């Protein structure tokens, strides 16, 4: 095969990825509410199977492997890291070979400190090995970015893993460890998104311990802390009248974890969801009526006003906290643009976490 042929095929794949980015930018997150005819549907009662469900589900339209880490350096200075791989199918049906494959892949990576936020974005076409996920040993990659296990990686904990990514002015390499099992979100992994039937399959590993190095502008520091990985797949994760979501993953100083999100609806009846994860891994869904997510101070970025400070209350647990971002300007100016960054919180409970704001 000639270099010219490879170049032309690579160019065609690049055009397809660019088309995805432009389409995403034009539609925003509301595009996730499009009709998903022909794709597999999310229904209650799924029995999760590992390692198989760590791998891709190409019959569904979209899925992601999403890691965030709250870290500190040797002096106690806080920083955050994000690593995400998205898969989106352009058409339903049997998987086609090579460059005709209908899977498109997108990678996002970021590092955040109080004084800076750096990010990078990659695109790849499926079917040619440039990006993908394997279930056993677990490996997710796009170009040189990897989230990778070894033969000894435990399917139950998805640990240990090695993670790396880079941009023009940053890079990081982390090792993730956990001795606690994965957690199914929602109703045994069935995560309802609307009263109209939209849903996803959703599980997390909120108990990762992270250690490694982070480089910004050629200055490398050693870091350690807590990390959270989300795995989610669906064919229509939003309803047509939902514009986006406000999502939090919280590491409480007690060792408990809390996942919260609010789906914003056109009629203003925003629906909150929550899952309290005890330090021993037990979970309890939190009733929507018991959750108060109140946006506070906003920041204006890219023509959008974003609520980066929040007050959270859960009456049944005497839980009342105020959340503030490490860096209010942690904007991901990517094809799917959104705000994503580390937060700290205090009140009835203290800790750190991550906040994601989409669809603004």
C-alpha positions in Angstrom: 0.0 0.0 0.0 1.5 3.3 -1.0 2.1 6.3 1.3 -0.2 8.3 -1.0 -3.1 5.8 -0.4 -2.6 6.0 3.3 -2.5 9.8 3.2 -5.7 10.0 1.2 -7.5 7.6 3.6 -6.2 9.4 6.6 -7.4 12.7 5.0 -10.9 11.1 4.5 -11.0 9.9 8.1 -9.9 13.4 9.3 -12.8 15.0 7.3 -15.3 12.6 8.9 -14.0 13.5 12.4 -14.1 17.2 11.5 -17.7 16.8 10.4 -18.5 15.3 13.8 -16.9 18.2 15.6 -18.8 20.8 13.5 -22.1 18.9 13.9 -21.5 18.7 17.6 -20.7 22.4 17.8 -23.8 23.4 15.8 -26.2 21.2 17.7 -24.8 21.4 21.2 -25.9 18.8 23.8 -29.5 19.0 22.7 -28.3 16.8 19.8 -28.2 13.9 22.3 -32.0 14.0 22.3 -32.3 13.1 18.6 -34.4 10.1 17.7 -32.2 6.9 17.9 -34.1 4.7 15.5 -32.1 1.6 14.5 -29.8 1.7 17.6 -30.1 -0.6 20.6 -32.3 0.7 23.4 -31.6 1.0 27.1 -34.1 -1.0 29.2 -34.4 -1.9 32.9 -33.1 -5.2 34.2 -29.8 -5.5 32.4 -27.3 -7.9 34.1 -23.9 -6.3 33.9 -21.0 -8.6 32.9 -17.3 -7.9 33.4 -14.9 -7.7 31.8 -17.3 -7.5 28.7 -19.0 -4.3 29.7 -15.7 -2.5 30.2 -15.4 -2.8 26.4 -17.4 -0.9 23.6 -21.1 -1.4 22.8 -21.3 -0.5 19.1 -25.0 -1.3 18.8 -25.6 1.8 21.0 -25.1 5.3 19.5 -22.9 6.9 22.1 -20.7 5.9 25.1 -17.8 7.2 27.1 -15.0 6.3 29.5 -14.6 9.3 31.7 -11.9 9.9 34.4 -11.5 12.9 36.7 -8.9 13.2 39.4 -8.5 15.6 42.4 -4.8 15.8 43.1 -2.3 17.7 45.2 1.5 18.2 44.9 4.1 17.8 47.5 3.3 21.3 48.9 -0.4 20.6 49.1 -1.3 22.7 46.1 -4.5 21.4 44.4 -4.8 20.5 40.8 -7.1 18.4 38.6 -6.9 16.0 35.7 -9.4 14.8 33.1 -9.2 11.9 30.6 -12.1 11.0 28.4 -12.7 8.8 25.4 -16.0 9.2 23.6 -17.4 6.8 20.9 -20.3 7.8 18.6 -21.8 5.8 15.8 -22.8 7.7 12.7 -25.2 5.0 11.6 -26.8 1.9 13.0 -26.3 -1.7 11.7 -23.6 -4.2 11.4 -20.0 -2.9 11.9 -18.3 -2.2 8.6 -14.6 -2.9 8.0 -11.7 -0.5 7.8 -12.3 3.1 6.8 -16.0 2.3 6.1 -16.5 1.7 9.8 -19.2 3.9 11.2 -17.6 4.6 14.6 -16.1 7.9 15.4 -13.9 8.5 18.4 -13.1 11.7 20.3 -10.6 12.2 23.2 -10.5 15.0 25.7 -7.7 15.6 28.2 -7.2 18.5 30.6 -5.2 19.7 33.6 -6.4 22.4 35.9 -4.7 24.5 38.6 -6.0 27.7 40.3 -3.9 29.8 37.9 -4.4 27.8 34.6 -6.6 25.4 32.7 -5.1 23.5 29.7 -6.9 21.1 27.4 -6.5 19.1 24.2 -8.9 17.2 21.9 -8.3 14.4 19.4 -10.5 12.8 16.8 -10.1 9.4 15.2 -12.0 7.1 12.8 -12.9 3.6 13.9 -11.9 0.4 12.1 -8.3 1.2 11.6 -6.8 0.9 15.1 -6.2 4.6 15.7 -8.6 4.5 18.7 -10.6 1.9 20.5 -11.3 -0.1 23.6 -10.5 -3.7 24.6 -12.2 -5.3 27.5 -9.4 -7.8 28.6 -6.8 -6.7 29.5 -8.6 -3.4 29.6 -7.2 -0.8 27.2 -8.7 2.4 25.9 -6.7 4.6 23.6 -6.7 7.3 21.0 -3.4 8.0 19.2 -0.8 8.0 22.0 -3.2 8.6 24.9 -4.0 5.5 26.9 -5.9 4.2 29.8 -4.5 0.7 30.1 -4.6 -2.3 32.4 -2.3 -5.3 32.7 -2.9 -9.0 32.9 -3.4 -8.7 36.6 -6.0 -5.9 36.4 -9.0 -7.0 38.4 -12.3 -6.9 36.4 -14.2 -6.3 39.6 -12.3 -3.2 40.6 -10.8 -2.2 37.1 -7.5 -1.7 38.8 -4.6 -1.2 38.5 -4.7 1.1 35.4 -2.1 3.4 33.9 -3.3 6.7 32.3 -1.5 9.2 30.1 -2.3 12.2 27.9 -0.7 15.3 26.6 -1.2 18.6 24.8 1.1 21.3 23.4 1.8 22.7 26.8 0.9 19.9 29.3 1.1 16.2 29.9 0.4 13.7 32.7 1.0 10.1 33.6 -0.9 8.5 36.5 -1.3 5.0 38.1 -4.8 4.2 39.5 -5.3 1.7 42.3 -8.5 0.5 44.1 -9.4 -2.4 46.4 -13.1 -1.7 46.2 -15.6 -2.9 43.6 -17.3 -0.9 40.8 -20.6 0.8 41.7 -23.8 0.5 39.6 -25.5 3.9 39.3 -29.3 4.4 39.2 -31.4 1.3 39.5 -28.8 -1.5 39.3 -27.1 0.3 36.5 -30.2 1.6 34.7 -30.0 5.4 34.9 -33.2 7.1 34.0 -32.9 10.5 32.4 -36.5 11.5 31.8 -40.1 10.5 32.3 -40.3 9.9 28.5 -38.1 6.8 28.7 -34.6 8.3 28.0 -32.0 6.4 29.9 -28.4 5.1 30.0 -26.4 2.2 31.4 -24.1 3.7 34.0 -21.5 2.4 36.4 -18.6 4.1 38.2 -15.3 3.4 39.9 -15.3 6.2 42.5 -12.6 4.7 44.8 -9.5 5.1 42.6 -6.4 6.3 44.4 -4.1 8.2 41.9 -0.4 8.8 41.9 2.0 10.1 39.2 3.4 13.2 37.5 2.0 16.2 35.8 3.9 18.6 33.5 2.9 22.1 32.6 5.2 24.3 30.5 8.0 21.8 30.9 7.8 21.9 34.8 7.1 18.4 36.2 5.6 17.8 39.6 4.7 14.6 41.5 1.0 14.4 42.4 -1.4 12.1 44.3 -5.0 12.1 45.3 -8.5 10.6 44.5 -10.0 9.7 41.1 -13.4 8.8 39.8 -14.2 7.0 36.6 -17.7 6.9 34.9 -18.8 4.4 32.3 -22.0 5.2 30.4 -23.6 4.2 27.2 -26.9 5.0 25.5 -28.6 5.7 22.2 -30.7 8.7 23.4 -29.4 10.0 26.8 -31.5 13.1 26.6 -35.2 13.9 25.8 -35.8 16.5 23.0 -36.8 19.1 25.6 -33.6 18.7 27.7 -30.7 21.0 27.0 -27.9 19.6 29.1 -26.9 18.7 32.7 -25.1 19.8 35.8 -23.2 16.9 37.2 -21.0 16.4 40.3 -18.8 13.7 41.7 -17.9 14.3 45.3 -15.3 12.7 47.5 -16.3 13.2 51.2 -13.6 13.4 53.8 -15.4 10.5 55.6 -14.6 8.2 52.7 -18.2 8.3 51.4 -18.9 9.4 47.8 -21.8 11.2 46.3 -22.9 11.5 42.6 -25.4 14.2 41.8 -26.8 15.5 38.5 -29.6 17.8 37.4 -31.1 17.6 33.9 -32.3 20.9 32.7 -35.7 21.0 30.9 -37.3 23.6 28.7 -40.3 23.9 31.1 -38.0 24.7 34.0 -38.8 21.4 35.9 -35.2 20.4 36.2 -34.9 16.8 37.4 -32.2 16.0 40.0 -30.8 12.5 40.6 -28.4 11.3 43.2 -26.6 8.2 44.6 -24.9 8.1 48.0 -22.0 5.6 48.0 -20.8 4.6 51.4 -17.1 4.1 52.1 -17.7 0.3 52.0 -19.2 0.5 48.6 -22.9 0.2 49.5 -25.2 2.5 47.5 -28.5 4.3 48.1 -30.4 6.3 45.5 -31.6 9.7 46.8 -35.2 10.7 45.9 -35.4 13.7 43.7 -37.7 15.5 46.2 -34.9 15.2 48.8 -32.2 16.9 46.6 -31.8 20.7 46.4 -29.2 21.8 43.9 -29.1 25.6 43.9 -26.8 27.5 41.5 -24.8 30.4 42.9 -22.2 32.8 41.4 -21.7 32.7 37.7 -18.8 33.2 35.3 -19.1 34.4 31.7 -17.0 32.5 29.2 -17.4 32.2 25.4 -20.6 34.2 25.5 -22.2 31.9 28.1 -23.1 32.5 31.8 -22.1 29.4 33.8 -23.0 28.7 37.5 -19.7 27.6 38.9 -20.7 27.9 42.5 -23.4 25.7 44.1 -25.3 25.0 47.3 -26.3 21.4 47.8 -28.7 20.1 50.4 -30.0 16.6 51.1 -32.5 16.9 54.0 -32.6 13.2 54.9 -28.9 13.1 55.5 -28.5 16.5 57.2 -26.2 17.3 54.3 -25.7 20.9 53.4 -22.6 22.2 51.5 -21.3 25.1 49.5 -19.1 24.2 46.4 -16.5 26.4 44.9 -14.3 25.8 41.8 -10.5 25.6 42.0 -10.5 27.6 38.7 -13.7 29.4 37.6 -12.5 29.5 34.0 -12.1 25.7 33.5 -13.8 25.9 30.1 -13.4 23.0 27.6 -13.5 24.9 24.3 -13.8 21.7 22.3 -16.1 20.4 19.6 -18.6 19.6 22.3 -17.9 22.6 24.5 -18.6 22.5 28.2 -17.2 23.5 31.7 -15.3 20.8 33.6 -13.1 21.4 36.6 -12.2 20.4 40.2 -14.2 21.8 43.1 -13.9 22.0 46.9 -16.8 22.0 49.3 -17.5 22.7 53.0 -20.4 22.8 55.4 -21.9 19.8 57.1 -19.4 17.7 55.1 -16.0 18.6 53.6 -14.2 17.3 50.6 -13.3 17.7 46.9 -14.8 16.7 43.6 -15.5 17.6 40.0 -18.2 19.7 38.4 -19.4 19.4 34.8 -21.8 21.9 33.1 -23.1 21.1 29.7 -25.5 22.7 27.2 -25.2 26.3 28.3 
